[in-house]
Amino acid sequence: MNRFSALVSLARAGFVLAREGAFLIIPADDLPLPARIGLRIANMLARKRAAESARSERLSKALNRLGPSWVKLGQFLATRPDVVGVQIAGDLELLQDQMEAFATSEAKAAIESSLGRPMDDMFATFDEPIAGAPGNAQR
C-alpha cells in the first residue's frame, strides 16, 4: 500500500467513525485547542441518530462498517481495558458476540483487494468458515 492509499484509507476510517458518532465519547476538556477544534468538527459530522444511540452501539457500528480487520482490532482492544479503559473495553465486547455475518465471497474479495493478488496465487485452499460468534448464521 502506498502512502496516498494509506492516507485515503485512514481518512475514510476517520469519516466513518465521525459519521457513526464514535468521537462523541471523547471528553474535550483536557485536550489542547487544535485537538478540541478537530473533535468539534468530527462531532458535527455525526448522524443525528448516532448521537441518540448508545455509546457502545456507535463504536460497534462504526467498526462493523469499516470491515473485518477493524472489527478484529476492536475485539482485541476489548481484552485490554488497561489500554482503552474499562468503559470502552466493555463497549467493544459487543464485537465479540454480536457480529454481523458476511459471505465468504466478501471475505475473499476483501483479501484480494487488500493484497492485490488473486486468492489462488496466495493460498492452496480457502475453505468456508467452520466457526463463528454465537447467533451468526452464514449467508
N, CA, C and O of each residue as an XYZ file, in Angstrom:
556
protein
N       0.858     -1.169      0.000
C       0.000      0.000      0.000
C       0.905      1.233      0.000
O       1.797      1.359      0.839
N       0.667      2.127     -0.940
C       1.484      3.337     -0.975
C       0.945      4.376      0.009
O      -0.118      4.199      0.604
N       1.685      5.439      0.164
C       1.319      6.452      1.164
C      -0.025      7.100      0.876
O      -0.810      7.354      1.789
N      -0.283      7.365     -0.401
C      -1.549      8.013     -0.750
C      -2.743      7.127     -0.395
O      -3.706      7.594      0.212
N      -2.680      5.848     -0.774
C      -3.813      4.968     -0.467
C      -3.935      4.734      1.040
O      -5.042      4.553      1.548
N      -2.816      4.737      1.752
C      -2.874      4.621      3.208
C      -3.558      5.855      3.806
O      -4.350      5.737      4.741
N      -3.253      7.026      3.269
C      -3.876      8.265      3.740
C      -5.371      8.269      3.448
O      -6.171      8.674      4.291
N      -5.746      7.820      2.256
C      -7.165      7.745      1.898
C      -7.886      6.763      2.814
O      -8.993      7.042      3.275
N      -7.270      5.622      3.079
C      -7.866      4.618      3.958
C      -8.050      5.173      5.368
O      -9.092      4.962      5.989
N      -7.057      5.870      5.867
C      -7.147      6.465      7.196
C      -8.212      7.565      7.245
O      -8.947      7.676      8.226
N      -8.293      8.371      6.189
C      -9.319      9.418      6.132
C     -10.715      8.800      6.105
O     -11.628      9.305      6.757
N     -10.887      7.707      5.353
C     -12.173      7.014      5.312
C     -12.544      6.492      6.699
O     -13.691      6.611      7.130
N     -11.572      5.918      7.385
C     -11.830      5.404      8.728
C     -12.261      6.533      9.658
O     -13.215      6.379     10.421
N     -11.578      7.647      9.600
C     -11.951      8.796     10.425
C     -13.346      9.303     10.111
O     -14.107      9.656     11.012
N     -13.680      9.337      8.815
C     -15.004      9.798      8.411
C     -16.096      8.853      8.920
O     -17.115      9.306      9.441
N     -15.885      7.539      8.771
C     -16.879      6.564      9.243
C     -17.033      6.661     10.752
O     -18.154      6.648     11.262
N     -15.925      6.759     11.470
C     -16.005      6.905     12.929
C     -16.764      8.168     13.314
O     -17.561      8.160     14.252
N     -16.513      9.257     12.583
C     -17.209     10.519     12.865
C     -18.698     10.389     12.550
O     -19.530     10.798     13.360
N     -19.052      9.830     11.393
C     -20.460      9.693     10.996
C     -21.255      8.834     11.973
O     -22.431      9.094     12.226
N     -20.605      7.810     12.519
C     -21.297      6.923     13.454
C     -21.264      7.452     14.884
O     -21.777      6.803     15.795
N     -20.668      8.619     15.088
C     -20.678      9.244     16.405
C     -19.684      8.669     17.395
O     -19.825      8.866     18.602
N     -18.676      7.957     16.898
C     -17.706      7.330     17.804
C     -16.870      8.358     18.562
O     -16.381      8.070     19.655
N     -16.701      9.546     18.000
C     -15.896     10.565     18.662
C     -16.672     11.322     19.730
O     -16.087     12.080     20.504
N     -17.992     11.119     19.778
C     -18.800     11.802     20.789
C     -18.453     11.347     22.206
O     -18.800     12.024     23.174
N     -17.775     10.212     22.338
C     -17.440      9.693     23.670
C     -16.168     10.317     24.238
O     -15.860     10.131     25.416
N     -15.429     11.053     23.412
C     -14.150     11.612     23.850
C     -14.388     12.919     24.602
O     -14.972     13.849     24.045
N     -13.942     13.007     25.862
C     -14.084     14.272     26.596
C     -13.088     15.299     26.066
O     -11.903     14.999     25.922
N     -13.558     16.493     25.780
C     -12.716     17.516     25.167
C     -12.036     18.420     26.185
O     -11.190     19.232     25.813
N     -12.384     18.299     27.448
C     -11.925     19.243     28.468
C     -10.409     19.388     28.542
O      -9.902     20.508     28.585
N      -9.683     18.285     28.557
C      -8.241     18.344     28.768
C      -7.434     18.331     27.476
O      -6.207     18.235     27.519
N      -8.099     18.426     26.332
C      -7.394     18.396     25.057
C      -6.827     19.769     24.711
O      -7.409     20.786     25.089
N      -5.708     19.815     24.001
C      -5.204     21.112     23.522
C      -6.175     21.697     22.487
O      -6.974     20.968     21.899
N      -6.101     22.992     22.273
C      -7.039     23.694     21.404
C      -7.166     23.069     20.014
O      -8.294     22.860     19.568
N      -6.074     22.756     19.300
C      -6.243     22.153     17.960
C      -7.005     20.832     18.000
O      -7.793     20.545     17.099
N      -6.780     20.036     19.024
C      -7.487     18.755     19.139
C      -8.965     18.990     19.451
O      -9.824     18.270     18.943
N      -9.267     19.990     20.280
C     -10.673     20.313     20.577
C     -11.404     20.760     19.324
O     -12.561     20.398     19.112
N     -10.724     21.556     18.483
C     -11.334     22.016     17.233
C     -11.583     20.833     16.303
O     -12.656     20.720     15.710
N     -10.592     19.955     16.177
C     -10.758     18.761     15.347
C     -11.882     17.874     15.837
O     -12.655     17.341     15.041
N     -11.974     17.717     17.144
C     -13.037     16.908     17.735
C     -14.401     17.535     17.479
O     -15.362     16.825     17.183
N     -14.494     18.847     17.590
C     -15.762     19.536     17.341
C     -16.205     19.357     15.888
O     -17.384     19.133     15.615
N     -15.250     19.457     14.959
C     -15.566     19.246     13.537
C     -16.024     17.809     13.303
O     -17.013     17.574     12.610
N     -15.304     16.854     13.881
C     -15.682     15.442     13.729
C     -17.074     15.192     14.293
O     -17.859     14.455     13.696
N     -17.387     15.786     15.416
C     -18.697     15.570     16.036
C     -19.828     16.230     15.243
O     -20.976     15.793     15.328
N     -19.516     17.275     14.477
C     -20.533     17.889     13.626
C     -20.918     16.959     12.472
O     -22.012     17.076     11.922
N     -20.027     16.040     12.107
C     -20.309     15.094     11.028
C     -21.185     13.933     11.472
O     -21.686     13.182     10.635
N     -21.376     13.777     12.776
C     -22.137     12.634     13.305
C     -23.591     12.687     12.853
O     -24.217     13.747     12.833
N     -24.108     11.524     12.492
C     -25.524     11.424     12.144
C     -26.363     11.732     13.383
O     -25.940     11.451     14.504
N     -27.534     12.301     13.191
C     -28.402     12.620     14.328
C     -28.784     11.365     15.096
O     -28.804     11.368     16.327
N     -29.088     10.291     14.373
C     -29.486      9.059     15.072
C     -28.315      8.448     15.819
O     -28.512      7.727     16.797
N     -27.081      8.730     15.363
C     -25.899      8.206     16.057
C     -25.768      8.867     17.426
O     -25.429      8.205     18.407
N     -26.030     10.149     17.492
C     -25.935     10.864     18.765
C     -26.979     10.376     19.761
O     -26.788     10.487     20.972
N     -28.079      9.837     19.252
C     -29.148      9.368     20.138
C     -28.959      7.908     20.554
O     -29.624      7.444     21.481
N     -28.065      7.179     19.884
C     -27.877      5.761     20.206
C     -26.865      5.595     21.334
O     -26.148      6.532     21.685
N     -26.820      4.407     21.887
C     -25.912      4.113     22.997
C     -24.455      4.217     22.537
O     -24.132      3.944     21.381
N     -23.609      4.608     23.443
C     -22.181      4.767     23.136
C     -21.592      3.475     22.577
O     -20.856      3.502     21.591
N     -21.910      2.365     23.195
C     -21.370      1.080     22.748
C     -21.843      0.744     21.342
O     -21.093      0.175     20.549
N     -23.064      1.088     21.041
C     -23.627      0.814     19.722
C     -22.924      1.637     18.646
O     -22.687      1.141     17.544
N     -22.592      2.879     18.950
C     -21.925      3.753     17.973
C     -20.571      3.195     17.569
O     -20.256      3.104     16.382
N     -19.774      2.822     18.558
C     -18.431      2.324     18.278
C     -18.491      0.989     17.553
O     -17.747      0.766     16.599
N     -19.354      0.119     17.990
C     -19.511     -1.189     17.361
C     -19.961     -1.046     15.911
O     -19.430     -1.718     15.027
N     -20.931     -0.178     15.665
C     -21.451      0.021     14.312
C     -20.364      0.600     13.393
O     -20.248      0.192     12.238
N     -19.583      1.537     13.899
C     -18.518      2.143     13.087
C     -17.481      1.091     12.694
O     -17.080      1.029     11.532
N     -17.047      0.275     13.634
C     -16.041     -0.736     13.324
C     -16.599     -1.796     12.381
O     -15.874     -2.308     11.527
N     -17.876     -2.127     12.525
C     -18.512     -3.056     11.593
C     -18.517     -2.487     10.175
O     -18.251     -3.209      9.215
N     -18.817     -1.209     10.043
C     -18.840     -0.579      8.713
C     -17.450     -0.517      8.095
O     -17.314     -0.562      6.873
N     -16.430     -0.417      8.918
C     -15.066     -0.332      8.397
C     -14.542     -1.679      7.908
O     -13.649     -1.722      7.062
N     -15.078     -2.762      8.422
C     -14.695     -4.062      7.896
C     -14.081     -4.990      8.924
O     -13.860     -4.611     10.074
N     -13.807     -6.221      8.491
C     -13.354     -7.281      9.396
C     -12.042     -6.971     10.127
O     -11.891     -7.342     11.292
N     -11.117     -6.316      9.484
C      -9.843     -6.013     10.157
C     -10.052     -5.054     11.317
O      -9.440     -5.209     12.374
N     -10.909     -4.069     11.123
C     -11.203     -3.117     12.187
C     -11.971     -3.791     13.319
O     -11.752     -3.498     14.494
N     -12.866     -4.689     12.952
C     -13.610     -5.434     13.970
C     -12.645     -6.259     14.805
O     -12.761     -6.308     16.029
N     -11.702     -6.900     14.151
C     -10.710     -7.712     14.865
C      -9.899     -6.828     15.816
O      -9.611     -7.233     16.942
N      -9.534     -5.634     15.373
C      -8.830     -4.693     16.250
C      -9.700     -4.346     17.453
O      -9.214     -4.313     18.583
N     -10.981     -4.088     17.214
C     -11.901     -3.794     18.314
C     -12.042     -4.951     19.277
O     -12.101     -4.749     20.489
N     -12.095     -6.175     18.745
C     -12.186     -7.355     19.602
C     -10.939     -7.484     20.472
O     -11.029     -7.815     21.655
N      -9.782     -7.222     19.879
C      -8.541     -7.274     20.655
C      -8.547     -6.201     21.742
O      -8.206     -6.480     22.892
N      -8.930     -4.980     21.385
C      -8.938     -3.895     22.367
C      -9.938     -4.141     23.487
O      -9.768     -3.620     24.589
N     -10.979     -4.928     23.222
C     -11.952     -5.277     24.271
C     -11.293     -6.087     25.378
O     -11.767     -6.099     26.514
N     -10.201     -6.761     25.046
C      -9.493     -7.558     26.054
C      -8.446     -6.741     26.793
O      -7.757     -7.269     27.666
N      -8.313     -5.457     26.457
C      -7.274     -4.616     27.049
C      -7.844     -3.359     27.710
O      -7.612     -2.249     27.230
N      -8.592     -3.526     28.815
C      -9.117     -2.349     29.495
C      -8.006     -1.460     30.049
O      -8.231     -0.280     30.316
N      -6.805     -2.022     30.222
C      -5.684     -1.214     30.687
C      -5.218     -0.228     29.611
O      -4.547      0.756     29.926
N      -5.565     -0.480     28.355
C      -5.164      0.395     27.254
C      -6.270      1.390     26.905
O      -6.012      2.586     26.767
N      -7.516      0.887     26.762
C      -8.610      1.746     26.303
C      -9.555      2.189     27.407
O     -10.440      3.010     27.168
N      -9.385      1.666     28.595
C     -10.281      1.996     29.698
C     -11.375      0.957     29.835
O     -11.734      0.284     28.869
N     -11.900      0.832     31.039
C     -12.885     -0.198     31.347
C     -14.185      0.019     30.565
O     -14.756     -0.939     30.044
N     -14.660      1.272     30.477
C     -15.927      1.530     29.798
C     -15.851      1.208     28.306
O     -16.747      0.558     27.768
N     -14.805      1.652     27.647
C     -14.681      1.404     26.208
C     -14.439     -0.078     25.946
O     -14.974     -0.626     24.982
N     -13.650     -0.731     26.779
C     -13.445     -2.173     26.621
C     -14.780     -2.909     26.744
O     -15.046     -3.849     25.995
N     -15.603     -2.486     27.674
C     -16.933     -3.084     27.813
C     -17.794     -2.855     26.580
O     -18.525     -3.747     26.148
N     -17.704     -1.651     26.015
C     -18.450     -1.349     24.795
C     -17.979     -2.221     23.628
O     -18.788     -2.690     22.827
N     -16.681     -2.429     23.544
C     -16.120     -3.207     22.440
C     -16.431     -4.697     22.570
O     -16.307     -5.437     21.595
N     -16.830     -5.143     23.751
C     -17.194     -6.550     23.923
C     -18.366     -6.949     23.030
O     -18.534     -8.128     22.717
N     -19.181     -5.969     22.618
C     -20.280     -6.264     21.701
C     -19.768     -6.891     20.409
O     -20.461     -7.694     19.784
N     -18.562     -6.526     20.015
C     -17.987     -7.058     18.778
C     -17.624     -8.528     18.897
O     -17.431     -9.202     17.885
N     -17.529     -9.027     20.109
C     -17.110    -10.410     20.294
C     -18.250    -11.402     20.129
O     -18.011    -12.567     19.810
N     -19.481    -10.962     20.341
C     -20.563    -11.931     20.229
C     -21.777    -11.439     19.450
O     -22.766    -12.163     19.334
N     -21.722    -10.247     18.923
C     -22.864     -9.734     18.175
C     -22.447     -9.233     16.799
O     -22.950     -8.213     16.328
N     -21.541     -9.940     16.162
C     -21.058     -9.560     14.843
C     -22.093     -9.869     13.772
O     -22.812    -10.865     13.847
N     -22.151     -8.993     12.776
C     -22.990     -9.261     11.620
C     -22.271    -10.283     10.744
O     -21.061    -10.192     10.537
N     -23.016    -11.248     10.237
C     -22.423    -12.258      9.364
C     -22.141    -11.650      7.991
O     -22.818    -10.711      7.570
N     -21.141    -12.189      7.300
C     -20.884    -11.767      5.929
C     -20.462    -12.982      5.122
O     -19.936    -13.954      5.665
N     -20.696    -12.915      3.831
C     -20.458    -14.045      2.945
C     -18.965    -14.289      2.746
O     -18.160    -13.360      2.815
N     -18.606    -15.543      2.499
C     -17.217    -15.911      2.225
C     -16.715    -15.180      0.994
O     -15.542    -14.813      0.930
N     -17.585    -14.962      0.013
C     -17.167    -14.243     -1.201
C     -16.725    -12.823     -0.864
O     -15.806    -12.300     -1.494
N     -17.366    -12.191      0.119
C     -16.956    -10.853      0.555
C     -15.570    -10.899      1.187
O     -14.747    -10.014      0.956
N     -15.315    -11.934      1.986
C     -14.002    -12.078      2.619
C     -12.924    -12.268      1.562
O     -11.858    -11.658      1.640
N     -13.201    -13.111      0.578
C     -12.222    -13.348     -0.491
C     -11.956    -12.070     -1.280
O     -10.806    -11.759     -1.591
N     -13.007    -11.334     -1.603
C     -12.847    -10.086     -2.350
C     -12.025     -9.072     -1.553
O     -11.185     -8.370     -2.117
N     -12.265     -8.998     -0.254
C     -11.510     -8.057      0.587
C     -10.044     -8.448      0.655
O      -9.172     -7.580      0.611
N      -9.759     -9.735      0.761
C      -8.369    -10.199      0.817
C      -7.663     -9.909     -0.499
O      -6.539     -9.406     -0.506
N      -8.319    -10.227     -1.616
C      -7.718     -9.973     -2.925
C      -7.483     -8.487     -3.154
O      -6.446     -8.092     -3.686
N      -8.437     -7.672     -2.757
C      -8.300     -6.224     -2.918
C      -7.166     -5.673     -2.068
O      -6.384     -4.835     -2.518
N      -7.089     -6.154     -0.839
C      -6.067     -5.675      0.084
C      -4.664     -6.086     -0.340
O      -3.726     -5.293     -0.261
N      -4.525     -7.335     -0.794
C      -3.198     -7.853     -1.141
C      -2.854     -7.691     -2.616
O      -1.704     -7.879     -3.013
N      -3.855     -7.341     -3.430
C      -3.603     -7.069     -4.833
C      -3.267     -8.285     -5.684
O      -2.644     -8.158     -6.738
N      -3.673     -9.447     -5.233
C      -3.404    -10.680     -5.980
C      -4.591    -11.614     -5.856
O      -5.336    -11.543     -4.878
N      -4.779    -12.501     -6.845
C      -5.870    -13.481     -6.751
C      -5.625    -14.475     -5.617
O      -4.481    -14.796     -5.298
N      -6.695    -14.949     -5.021
C      -6.604    -15.898     -3.904
C      -5.816    -17.150     -4.276
O      -5.038    -17.659     -3.470
N      -6.020    -17.654     -5.513
C      -5.351    -18.883     -5.934
C      -3.834    -18.737     -5.952
O      -3.117    -19.727     -5.803
N      -3.336    -17.516     -6.131
C      -1.887    -17.281     -6.120
C      -1.310    -17.286     -4.713
O      -0.108    -17.486     -4.536
N      -2.158    -17.066     -3.709
C      -1.662    -16.909     -2.349
C      -1.950    -18.105     -1.442
O      -1.174    -18.392     -0.531
N      -3.057    -18.800     -1.686
C      -3.477    -19.870     -0.785
C      -3.729    -21.159     -1.559
O      -4.279    -21.131     -2.660
N      -3.329    -22.278     -0.984
C      -3.622    -23.584     -1.593
C      -5.113    -23.861     -1.495
O      -5.718    -24.354     -2.447
N      -5.716    -23.545     -0.340
C      -7.157    -23.688     -0.147
C      -7.669    -22.532      0.687
O      -6.923    -21.928      1.459
N      -8.927    -22.234      0.527
C      -9.597    -21.218      1.330
C     -11.015    -21.714      1.537
O     -11.898    -21.459      0.718
N     -11.227    -22.420      2.628
C     -12.491    -23.090      2.882
C     -13.508    -22.172      3.549
O     -13.187    -21.079      4.016
N     -14.740    -22.656      3.576
C     -15.814    -21.963      4.278
C     -15.473    -21.927      5.768
O     -14.767    -22.812      6.249
N     -15.956    -20.926      6.510
C     -15.677    -20.879      7.948
C     -16.293    -22.068      8.673
O     -17.354    -22.566      8.297
N     -15.613    -22.505      9.711
C     -16.120    -23.639     10.482
C     -16.651    -23.217     11.837
O     -17.234    -24.028     12.556
N     -16.458    -21.951     12.195
C     -16.962    -21.464     13.473
C     -17.238    -19.977     13.350
O     -16.726    -19.310     12.451
N     -18.045    -19.469     14.254
C     -18.357    -18.052     14.273
C     -18.890    -17.675     15.620
O     -19.071    -18.524     16.493
N     -19.143    -16.400     15.788
C     -19.705    -15.916     17.046
C     -21.129    -16.435     17.192
O     -21.811    -16.655     16.190
N     -21.590    -16.634     18.429
C     -22.954    -17.126     18.649
C     -23.978    -16.210     17.974
O     -23.846    -14.986     17.982
N     -24.973    -16.822     17.407
C     -26.053    -16.045     16.805
C     -25.798    -15.653     15.374
O     -26.682    -15.079     14.738
N     -24.618    -15.937     14.834
C     -24.331    -15.559     13.466
C     -24.517    -16.742     12.550
O     -23.901    -17.791     12.739
N     -25.343    -16.577     11.583
C     -25.553    -17.621     10.576
C     -24.818    -17.221      9.309
O     -24.716    -16.040      8.979
N     -24.315    -18.208      8.616
C     -23.650    -17.950      7.358
C     -24.667    -17.553      6.320
O     -25.774    -18.092      6.291
N     -24.300    -16.603      5.456
C     -25.176    -16.224      4.361
C     -24.756    -16.933      3.111
O     -25.372    -16.750      2.061
